Amino acid sequence: METRPEIGNHIPTTELPAVGIDLTGSASKASGWAAIGNLAVSTRRIFTDAELIAETIKVNPGVIVLDSPLSLPAGRISVYDDDPGRQRYGITRACEREMLKRGIRSYPPLIRSMQKLTLRGISLADTFRTLGYQVIESFPGGIQDILGLPRKQKNLNSLITGLAEFGLTGQFSKTRISHDEIDAICAAVGGLFFLADEYETVGDPYEGLIILPKIEYTQRHSETAEYKSSI
């Protein structure tokens, strides 16, 4: 059974806003985009990289959080199955394996359905960094797990209500928005914890890190309890 973490019923407020992007593998399908400043949330559904960049620049965020793999497993040189290192180096990174040990399930970055997303995420992150922005990778499902919120597939309404109870304001809690926008909000929440220096890194810094909130909590699901008791 999951219980809500004890974080004072709020998330951090920061001087600069955070932008979260729930990226899709193709510009033909809208990505979720969210910005959070002073706990006020705005969201969009955006298609192209150029539009994502333009909308983000308007906000001038302190951090951009991409819900997309931003690196390859060590030893891999391509996202595709014909990579000569596929058999030896696999399709997952240390960060995914470490999250799984904690009971946080995610998709391997190089399964076929994720390959184009991974390629697009790496390219978009490089562009943002060239423009001078700080970019991190996070995982909305993991953020939801850590905050004691249900994932969108399990109970979308409770997820939205929980985000509002943590202090976020905006139309997201009053009007119907897309699942991608909800995950973008959660990614941006992870960015606020990062800006407030209340975060932890998961994975190998030479391979790629996922950034997650670091909070005091009471109880998580049984896999996490077993993991903590073993270390």
N, C-alpha and C positions, 0 to 999 in steps of 0.2 A: 504494500500500500504506500502511495506517495503522500507526503505532507508538504505544505508550503514552507519554504525556507524562512528563517527569521532574519529578514533584512529591513526591518522597520517599515514594512509595507510600502517601500519606495525603491526606485532605481536611482542611480547617481545623476545629479545635474552637473553639467560641465559648461565651461566658458564657450567652447566651440561646439557646433552641432555635429552629429554623426549621421552618415548616410549608409543605408543598407540596401544592397541589390541582390534580389533573388533571381539570379541569371538563368536564362534558358540557353539551349544549345544552338539556337538559330534566331536570327533577327526577324524571321517570319512569324515567330510566336512571342507575345509580349512578356517582358521580364517585369517582376515587381520591383518598385523603387520606393524608398521611404526615407524621409529626413526627420530627425528629432532634435529640436532645439528648445531649451527650457521646458522640456517634457511635452511640448506641443508637437503633434505628429501630422505630417502631410504625406500623402502617398500618390503614386502615379502608376499607370501601366505603360511601359515604354518599349519600343521595338528595336531600334537600331543602336549601335554603339555610339554613333555621333549624337543621337538624342540623349542617351544616358550620360555622356560626357557633358553636354551642354547644360542639362538640368542640374547635374551635380556641381558644376562650376558656379552656378547661380547661388548655391547655398554656401560655398567656401567651407567645407567641413573640416573638422580636425582630424577625422579618419573616415575612410571609405571601407566598408565591410562587404566583402563578396561572399555570397553563398555559392561557392564554386571551388573545386580544387584549383590551386594556384601553383602546383608543382607536380612533377612526375615521381613515381617510385625511383629511388636511387638505382642507377644503372640503366634505366630506360632512356631512350633518345627520341621516342615517338609515342603518340597516344594510340596508335593503330596496332592491330593484331599482327601485322607483318614486321613489327619491330624485332630485330634479331635477339634482343634480350628479354623477350616476353616470358619464355619458359623459365629462365633463370631468375629474373627479378620480379616477376609477378605483376599483379594489377592493383595492389594496395600499398599504402605507405604506413610508416610506423604510427602516424597520428590516428588513422582509422583503426589499427589494431589495438592501440592503447585505449581509445574510446570504447571499443567493444568490450575490453576487459572491465570497464567501469559500467557496463550495461547500456551504453549509448550506441545505438545502432545507426549506421550510415551506409551509403552505397560506395563500393570500390570506385575509385576515380577513373579506372580504365576498362570497366565493362563497356560493351559496345554502346549501350544507351547513354553513357556518360562521356564518351570520347570527345565528341564535338563540343560539349559543355566545357570540359577541361581545357581544350585548346582555346576556346573563346575566352575563358576566364583568365588564362595566363596572358593572352594578348591584351585584354582590356586592362588588367592590372599594370602591365608594362607601360601602357599609354598614360594611365593616371599618374604613375610614378615619374614618368618623364615630364609631366606637367607640374610636378612638385608636391603631389599629394601623398599622404601616408595611406597605404593599403594593407589590409590584413584579411586573412581567410578565417571565417567562422562557420558554424553549423547551427542554423535555427532550431533544428530538432534537439540538439544537445543543449542549447540555451533554454529551451522550453523544459527539458528534463531537469536541469539544474535549478530553475526557478520554481519547480513544482507545478508547472502548467501542463495541461494535456497537449499533445501534438494535434495539428489541425485535422488529421484524418480521424482522430478519436473523438474529439468534441470541439468543433470550431467555435461555437458560442461561448463555451466556458473559457477557451483560450482568449477570446476577445475581452470577456468580462474580467479575467485575471489581469490582463495588461492594463486595463483601466483602473483596477484596484491598486496596482502598483504605482499609480500616479500619472499615467500617460493621458493626455487629452487630445481630442480631435474627432473628426467625422468618422474615423474607423470604428468607433464604438456605437455610432448612431445609424450609419447607413451600410448597406451591403457592399463589401469590397472583395476583391479576388483573393484566393488562397495565396497567390504569389505575393501580393501586397502585405498580407499578414506575416509571411516569412521574412519579407524585407524589413518590416517593423522589428521583428525579433532580432534580425541581424544588426540593425541599428542600435538596439538595446545592448547587444554585445559590444558594440563600439563605444557606448557610454561607459561601460565598465572598464574598457581598455583605457579610455581617456582619463578616467578617475584612478588609474593604477590599481584597480581591483580585478585583476584577471590572472589567469594561469595559461601557460602554453602546454600544448599536448603534441608530442611527436619529436622528430629529430630536426634540430635547427639547420643541419646541412641538407636535409631532404625537403622539409616543409613543415610548418607549424600551423595548428589550428588554435585560435584564441577563444577561450571560454571564460565566463564570469567566475570569479573566485569569491565565494560567500560562505558564511556560516549557515549550516542547515541542520535540521533535526534528523530526518530520515529520508532516504531515497529508496528506490525499488531494491528487491532482494539481491540482484546481481551486484549492485554498488556496495551493499553492506558486506557481501562476501569478499569483494575485492579489497575493501578497506581493512577487513579483519586479517587478510593474508599478507599485509605489508607492514 
